[in-house]
Amino acid sequence: MNALLEIGVEHLPARFMAPALKQLETLTAQLLDEKRITYQAVYAFGTYRRLVVVVEDIADKSADVQKEVKGPPAKLLKDAAGNFTPQSAGFAQKNGIAPEKLTVVETDKGPFIYAVVKIKGEKTAKLLPEIFTRIVTGLEFAKNMVWEESGLRYGRPIRSLIGLYGGKIIKFSVAGVESGRNTYPLSSFGRKPIKVEKADKAYYTELLRSQPQPVLASPEERKEALVKTVSNEAKIRGYRADLDPELVEETVWFTEHPVAVGGDFELKFLTLPKDLITTVLKKQIKMFPVTDEQGQLQPYFIAVRDGISVNQNEVRDGFKKVMSARLSDAVFFFENDKKEGLEKFKEKLKNILFLEGLGSMFDKSERTQKLAGWLCDKLGQTALKPAVDYAASHAYADLASHVVYEFPELQGYMGGQYAALEGRKDAAKAMEEFYFPLTSASALPSTEEGCIVSLAGKMDTLVGNFLIGQIPTGSEDPFALRRQAFAVVRILLEKGMNASLKELAEKSASLYPAQTADKGLKELPGFLFQRLALVLEQRGHNAATLNAVSNWYELPLGQVEALVSALEAVKTGEEFASVLEAAKRVSNILKKAGDVSENVDEKLFELPAEKALYDKIHEVDSSLGCAVNTAKTKEEYLRVLKTYGAFKEPLENFFKDVMVNADDPAVRQNRLALLARVRRYLTQTVADITNL
């Protein structure tokens, strides 16, 4: 037999729906398990007006259970006459068994009296009222309303409840609403009840689908219908619909029967930047844009209404009026912005605060400009300097524009549009993509200028926040600093920029006023290290290998990745593993010894193993020459790391034949100095292999 619960509510916001249905399924399963009721499957689905859960093949009663209950110490089981004591007799009575059935169990605290209690299962029909009530009241929403005397806080007021077990109504009430078997049609088509006769998912969905105005209760079915109806409307016009996944998802949750209504708009609106038009359509009025095969925007829109209407032309006209009004507003804002221009917007940044203690957005623009210019010099990209200089100094200007005030998601993009209109096409793309990447894994700026300017802006943000102690903790990251750090690491690494994180951060910090209090800049390297490890992991490396690159902060990240790759290539070799163990032993000995000089006196050698190890150091040094200090590629690092194998035999013989802690202090210090030379080579030449 099946059970069905429907919570009929007023219009829930689209963003509430997916979390609510996930909770509904999880909570139902938890409560059934708690009550020991077995079942085959739990399905949660629904629309913005009805949250539904169906439990298939639910048992007719909860399972019997047997449990052991701990009682008094065993010495209280019987008295001297062999009779059950009042304590044990009372314990037995409390648990519903005869005293003779009590047992003694040895525990870690000594022997105790135990009662084995059998709890019989209850009829499912008897338990469901409580379960259904707890499911309904257990759902949580991002925002809640209170609308009736009991004071229940809920996403939207509850207007109906269905509770069925098979074909039988399960009676319960929440917030003054009694359960029954009635659901209701689309909100635009009256309140004539629809009687649900039985608890069955296929029956329930078909019942709603077969109404004069069909309701598609399944989100998957609604999505399929939505994509089909919107695509068909575009196809009729010879084009394709821009099926933005976010808009598709949102539309699924604010409709019960999506029906596309297509229309056109005036050609004059196509003079607006493409993303401005699509933002108005998608974000403001939830309409799908129409494009040709090349992605060029066409003068059509596709709106979605809930249910089929006999007066579709009037509906279309209504949608068109709304769309025309919103696009007219966009034209007004855009034309006003063009009259003012970027220079005026940049001046307005003086009145926009960046962060308390870090000046205005105008100040931030100037720092970004200087840092971007320094990067051009550092990277040998002086030819890019004019475009980079303009883009960096105007990157934040569009924040003061009318369009970005209305549509914050267009920041950067609009700056690029205005730059192009003002004849600065060399800087337009860099400004348009200034905020790229928008997520930790999305596309980087497509131009060198864009990468340099984006990198400068993000590093300034990171350094500024850490200077004032605004450091992310736990899940709190109000300024998206983790995403900014990911972007910094990715740009440096993926674009092969010859600049280290350290020099970039230090240069950025130097651009802040000298009186800026430093509350946490020392935490920045660790923060960046975590992001770098994650990025390397995404690129197929073992993030733990980065621990061996002790100078990662001072190296260009391309070199860091090359060294990580080299370490991964050699670290699994048998010879390298032996050297690694020996290196750890050397480090441990020297840690206990404290400060040790590296000055070795050959005259103090007493055993051949000392001389052999000393000679091997000189041999490897001379064979490599300056390669140790100039290694940059994976192949060059491999050449250095492979020399570590040469220490395998000399180190094994040294530890086999030589007692480091010799009685003679001079000999002991000389041997420690020799090991210090080995440690420097194995842990400071290119990497600290003891951290692998």
N, C-alpha and C positions, 0 to 999 in steps of 0.2 A: 504494500500500500504506500501511497505518497502523501506528503504534506505540502501545503502551499501557504505562504504568507505574502500579502500585498499591502504595502503602506501607501495609501493615496495621499498626496500632498499638493499644496499649491506650487507654483512654478519654481523649481529648484534651479539655481544658476548652473550653467554648463560645467564650470570648474569644480562643482561639488560632486558631480555624478560618478566619475570613475573611482575616486576614493571611497564614496559611499557604497558602491556595489562591491568593491573589494572587501570593505569592512563587513558588509552584510554576509558574504560567503564565509569569511573567516570566523565571525562571531557565531554564526549558526552551527558550524562544525564544532567549535569549542564547547558550546552549551550542550550539544547532543553528546559529545564525549564525556562531559562532566556528569551528565545524567545517565551515562552508560547505555545509551540507545544506539544501536548499530544502524547503519544505512549504507546504501550503495554509492550515492553521489549527491553533491549539493551544487545547485546552479543558481547564481544570482544574475539578474538582468533587469531591464526596465527602461523607463524614460524619465524625463524631467518631472512627470506627474505621478509616476507609480514605480516604486522600488519593490521588486519581486524576488522571492527566493523559493525554490522548489527542492524538496528533499525526496529523492527517489528510493524506493524499496526500504522504507523505514520500518524497523522492527515494531511489533505490536506491544512490546513491553521492554522495560529496561532490564539489563542483565542482573542475575543474582550475583552477590559478591560475598566473599568470606574474608574477614579481617581479624587480626589479633589485637586485643586491647590490653595494654599494660596496666597492672593494678598495684596493690601494696606489696611490700617485701614478702618473700616466701615464709618468713618466720611467723607471719600473721595468718597463715592459712588455717591452722588448727591450734587449739589450746592444749594444755597438758593432758586433758581427758580425752583428746582425740576428736573433739567436736569443732566444727567450723567456727571461727571467731566472728564476732559481729562485723568486723571490717571485711573479711572475705565473703561472708554471706550477703552483706550489703552490696559489695562489688558485683557479685553474681546476679543479684536481683536487678540492679541497675542496667545490666547488659542483657537481661531476659533469658538467663540460662540457670540451670540447677547448680548449686555449689559443687556437686560431684563432678561436673564437667570442667571445673577449673583446672589449669595445668600450671606447672612450675617450669620456668625457662631461665637458663643461666645466661646472664648478660655481663658486660664488662664492668658493671657496678654491683655484681652479685646476683643471686637468684631472686626472681620476682614472680608474682602470681599473674597469670595471663588468662584472658577469656577469649575463646574462639567464637566470634559472633557471625552469624549468617544473616545477611540483609537480602530480603527478597525483592525482586524487581517489581516496579509498578507499571500499570498500564500507560502506554504512550499517550493515549487520549487524555489521561488525567494530568500528565506532565506538560503537555503542549501549551496550555494557557500561560503557565509561568515562563516557559521557554520563549514563546512568541512575544510576551510582554517585555522580557529582558532584551530580546533582539531589537525591538522597536526603540526602546529607551536607551539602548547601548550604543547606537550610532552617534558618531561625533562629526561635527561640521566646522569649517573654518570660521564661520560666523553664525550666530543663532538668533532666534526670535522667541519672545514670550507673548502668547496671545490669549491664554485662558487661565482660569483660577488656580489650577494645580501648579502653575509656574514652570511647566516643562520647557526646557530650552532646546530648540530644534532649528534645523536649517530653514524650514518653512512650515507653516501650520499644517497639521495633520487633518485631513477632511474625511477620510474613509479608511477602513481596515477590513481585510479579508483574512480569515483563518480557516483553513480546511484541512481535514484529515480524511483522505479518501473523498467521499461525498458529503461528509458530516461537517457542520460548522463547529469550530472551536471557539467558545465564547471567552472573550477577554475585553478589556477596555484600556485605552491610554488617552490621557488628556481629554477626557469626556467623550471620546468617540468609541462606540460599541462595535465589535467585529460582526461581520455578516458575510454575504457572498456576492455583494454588488460592487462592480467596478463601473467606470464611466467613460464615455467617448471622448473624442478630441475636444479640447476646451472651447473651440469656436462653434461647436455643434450641439449645445444644450447639455442637460444633465440627466437625460433619460438613462436609468440604470441598465447595465448589462449583467445578467446573472451568470455567475461562474458556478457550474454544477459539480465539478470535481477537481481534485488536485492532480493536475497532469500538465507538464510543460508544453508538449505538442498541442494538446487540446486548448490550453490557455492562449497560446500564441495564435493558433488558427482562429479561435473565437474572436479575438480582437482584430485579426487581419480580415475577417469576413464581414465586418460591420459595413454599413453603407458608406461611412467614412473610415477606411481602414486605419488601424493603429498597428505599427510595426514595433512590437515590444522588444524584439531582439536587437541589440546594438549592431551586431554583425549584419543582420538583414537590412537595417536602416542605412548603414554605411554603403552597402552594395547598391541599394536603391538610390541613394544620394549621388554616388559617383555616376551611375547610369543616367539619371535624369538630367544632371548638370552637363555631362558630356554630350548627351543628345541635343540639348539646347544649343550648345556651341557648334555641333556638327551641322545642324540645320542651316547655320549661317556660313558654313564652309570653313570653320576655324576650329580651334581646340580650347578647352577650358584650362585655366591655370588652377589645377587642383592642389593648392597649397595644403600639405598634410595637417598643419595646425588648424586651418580653417575648416577642413573636412571633419576633423575630430570634434571641433567645437560645434559645428552644425549638427552633427549626429546627436549631440547631447541637448540641443535646444529645439529639436523637432521630434514628433512622434510618427509623422508620415511626410518626409521631405518631398516637395514638389518644386521643380525648377520653374522660374518665371524669367524669361530672357527679354532684354530690351536694348535700346541703343542710347548713345548720348552724343551731344554736339561735338563736331570735329574740333572746335576751338579748344576743348579741354585737352586734346592730345598735344597741345603746345606745352603743357606742364611736364616736368620731369617724370619719367616712367614710374619710379618708385614712389613718388608723391601720389600719383593716381592710384596705384595698387594699394598703398597704405590706407588711403581714404576708403577704397572699396572693401579691403579685407578687414581692417582693424575697426573702422568707424561704423560701417553699415553692413558688414558681414556678407559681402557680395563677391562672386568669383569673377576675376578679370577674364578677358578673352584675347588670345594671341594667335598669330599665324604659326606656321611650322618652324620659322626661324626665331620665334619668341618675341616678335614685334607686337606691341600692344595694339588692339583694334578697338573701334568706338562702340563697343558693346559691353553689357554687363549681364550677369546671371544671378538673380536673387533666388532665395529659397523661402517658400512659405510652408506652413504646416497644414497639410491636407489639400484636397482638390476643391477648387471654387468654380462656380458656374459663371462668375464674372471675372475671368482671368484678365481681360483687357483693362478693367478698372484697377485690378491689383497691380498690373504692370505699370499703369500710369502713376499709381501711388508710389511704387518703388522708384520710378524714374524721377519724380518730383523730389523725393528725398535725396537721391543720388546727385541730381543737378544742383540742389542747394548746397550740398557738402562740397562738391567740386568747385562751385562758384566761390565758396569761402576759401578754398585752397588757392584759387586764382588770385583772389584779393590779397591773401597773405604773401604769395609769391611775387606779385607785382610790386607790393610795398617793399619787400626785401630787396628787389632789384634796384629800386630807387635809392635805398640807403647804402647798400654796398658793404663789402667785407671790412673796409677800413673803419667805417663807423661802428660796425658790430664789434670790432676788436677794441675800440675805445670803450665801448659799453662794458667790456669784461672787467674794467676797473671797479665796477659796482657789483660784481659777482664774486662771492667768497669761494676760494678753493677749500681750505680747511682752516679752522681756528688756529692762529699762530703761524700759518704758512702763506699768508697774503691772499691776493685776489687771483682770479683766473687769468688776468692780464700778466701778473707776475709769473704765473705758471707758464704762460705762452713764451715769455722771454727766456725762462730757464730752458724750456724745451728747444727753443731756437738755438741757444748757445750749445747745448749738449749735442744736438743734431749736427751743428757745424763742426764741433770737435770730432764727432764720429766720422764725418766725411774726410777730415784730415787724417785721422787714424787709419781709415780703411783705404786711403789713397784714391778717394773718389771726389777729387776737387772739382771735376767737371760737372758733378751733380749739385754743387753747392748753391747756385742761384735758385734752382727749383726747390731744393731741400730747405733753404733759408726761408723762402716765401711760405711754403707749405707748413713748416713748423711754427712760424710766427702767426699764422692765421688758422691753425688747425682747430682751435677752440672758438673761433669767431662766430660760427653759426649757432652757438649756444644762445647768442643774443638776438637771433633772428625770430621773426614771427612764425615761420613755418615750423622750426624746431621746437618753439614754445608749445605749439599745438600738437606736434608729432615728435616727441623726444626720440623715438626709435630711428628718426632720419638724421640724427646728428652725424656729422662726418660726410654723409652722402650729400646733404644740401650744401655744405661748404665747398665740396668738389664741383657741384653744379654752378654755384655762384662764381667760383674761380674761373671756370671755363667761359662763362658769360662775360667776365671782365678781361678776357684775353690771356689768362694765365693757365693755358692748357698744359704747360709743362709741369705744373704743380697740382692740377686738378685731380688726377688719379690718386696721388699720394694723400690728398685731403679726403677724398671720397672713402678711401680704405684705411683711414687713420686709426679707427677702432678695431681693425682686424688684428688677430683672429677673434671672432665673437664668442667662440667657445674654446675649450682646451684642445679640441681636435679639428676645428674648422680651418678654412683656407687662410693663409698668410697674405699680406699685401702682395699684389702681383708685380710691383715694380721695386727696383732698388731704392728709389727715393722714398717710396711708401714704407718700406721696411725700416729704413733709417729713422724716419720721422716717428713712426709708430713705436719703435724701440725707445726712442728718446722720451716720448710722452709717458710711456709705461714705467720706465725706470724712474723718472721724476716722481711719479705717483707713489711707487714703492718706497723710495728713499724718504719722501716727505712724510708718509704715514708712519714709517718706523722711527723717524726722528722725533715725532711727537708721541710715540708710544702707542700708536693706533695699530696694534698687531693682532691678526686673527687668532682666536682661541676656540677650540672645539668646533662647533658648527657655525659659530658667529663669524661672518666675513662681510660686513655691510658695504665695503668698498670694492668687493670682488678682487682682493689682492692676490688670492691664489690663482685666479684666471690670468691676472696681469703677469704674475711670475711665470706661469706656464708659457705665456706669449713671449716674454723676454728670452727664456731658455730656447724655445723653438726657433725664434728668428735668428738668434746667434748661431744655433747649431745647424739648422736646415739651410741657411743662407751662407754658411761657411765664413762668417765674419771673423776677422783676425783681431778680436778684442776680447779681453777676459771680463768676467763678471765683476772682479775686484776693481779693475781700473775704471769700468763703466760706473759702478756704484760710487767710487771715490770722487770721480769727476762730477757726478750728479750732486753729491753732497756738498762739494765745494762751491756750487752755484747758489746755495741757500745763504742768507745773511749770516754773518759770523755769530750773531747773538742768538741764533736759533738753538733752543735747548735740545740736546741729544738725549732722548729718554730710552731709545731702544735700537739704534742703528746696528749695534753689535749682534743683534738677533737676526739680521737680514741674511748673512751667509748660510746659516742653518736652514732658514726658510727656503732659500733658493736651492740648497742641496736636495731637499725633499722633492722639489719640483723636477730638478734635473734627474734624480733617480727614477722618478715615474716616467719621464719622457724617454729615457734610455730603455726602460722596460718595454714601453710601447714600441720602441724601435727594434725589439728582439733581443735585448741584452739582459743579463742577470744583474739586477739593480745592486745587489750586494757587492759586486765586483768594484763598484765605484768607491767603496770604503778604502780600497788599497791606493787610490789616487789622492795622495795627501795634499798635492798642490793644485787640485781641481779648480780652486777659486782664482788662481793666478794664470791659468792657461786658457787660450781660446777653446771653446767647447768642441770644436772639430778635433783638436788634439786630444781632448779628454776622451772622446768617443773612440778615437784611434787607439789610445792606450788601453781602454777597457776591452776593446776587441782583441788586442794583442795578449792581454792577460788571460782572457777567456780561452784563447787558442793554446796557451802553454800550461795553464794551471792543472790540467788533468793528466799531464804526462808524468810517468813514474819518476823520472830523474828530477823534474821540477818539484814534485811532491816531497822528495827526500830533502832537497835544499830548503823547502818551505819549513819543514819540521826543524831542521837545523837552525834556520834563521830565528824561529820562535824561541828555540833554546838559548841562542845567543842573546836575544833581547831580554829574556827573563833573567839571565845571569847578570847582565849589565844594569837592569833595574834595581837589583838588590845591592849592586856595588856603588850606586850613587854616581857622582860626577867622575868621569873617567877621561883622561887625556888620550889623544890618538897618536901621541909620539911614541914610536916603537924603536927600541935599541936592539939591533941584531946581535950585539955582543952578549946580550942576556939570554939568548936562546940556549936551551939546554938539550932539546930533543929535535930530531929531524922533522917531526910533524909540525913544529912551530915554523921552521924555515920554509917548509913546503907550502904552508898556508900563506906565509908572507910573500913568497915568490909568485904564487898564483894571483894575488891581488895586483902585483906590478905587471904581470904578464897580460892579464885581462885589460888593465888600464891602458897599456901601450898598444894593444891590438885594436882597441876601439877608438883611440885618439879622442877627437872632439865629438864623436857620434853620440855620446851620452847626453851632451848638452844641446845638441842640435836636432835630436830625434823629434819628428812631427807626425809622420805617417805610421800606419799600422806596421808596415814592413820594417821601417826603421826601429820602431819600438820592439818588434820581434827579434831583431838582430841583437839588441841590448839584452833582452830578457833571456834569450837562449844562452848567453854567456854565463848566466847564473848556474847552469848545469856543471860548469867547470869547477864549482866549489864543492860539489857533492863528495868526491873522494877525499880532498884535503880536509874538509870539515869532519867527515867520519873518522879519519885517522887522528885528527887533533883531539876529538872528544874521547877516542879510545885510548890514546897514549899519554895525553897531557892532563895533569891535575891543575886546573886554573888557580885554585886557592892554595898556591904553594906557600911553604913556611917562610921563605925569603920574601919580604915585602917588595923589594925591587923586581924580582922575577914575577911575583903575583901581579903587580901593576903593569908590567910589560906585557903579560899575557892578556890582561883585560884591555890594554890599549890595542893589541892585535885584533881582539874580538870587536872592539869599537870600530876599527877600520872595516871589518867585514860587515858589521851592522850598517854602517853608512852606505856601503856599496849596495847591500841587499834591500835597504829600506828607504834610501834617499836618492838613489841614482835617478830612477824614473818613477818608482812606486814603492809603497811599503807593503811588501808581500805578506808580512805577518798579519795584516788585516784581512787577508782573503779567507 
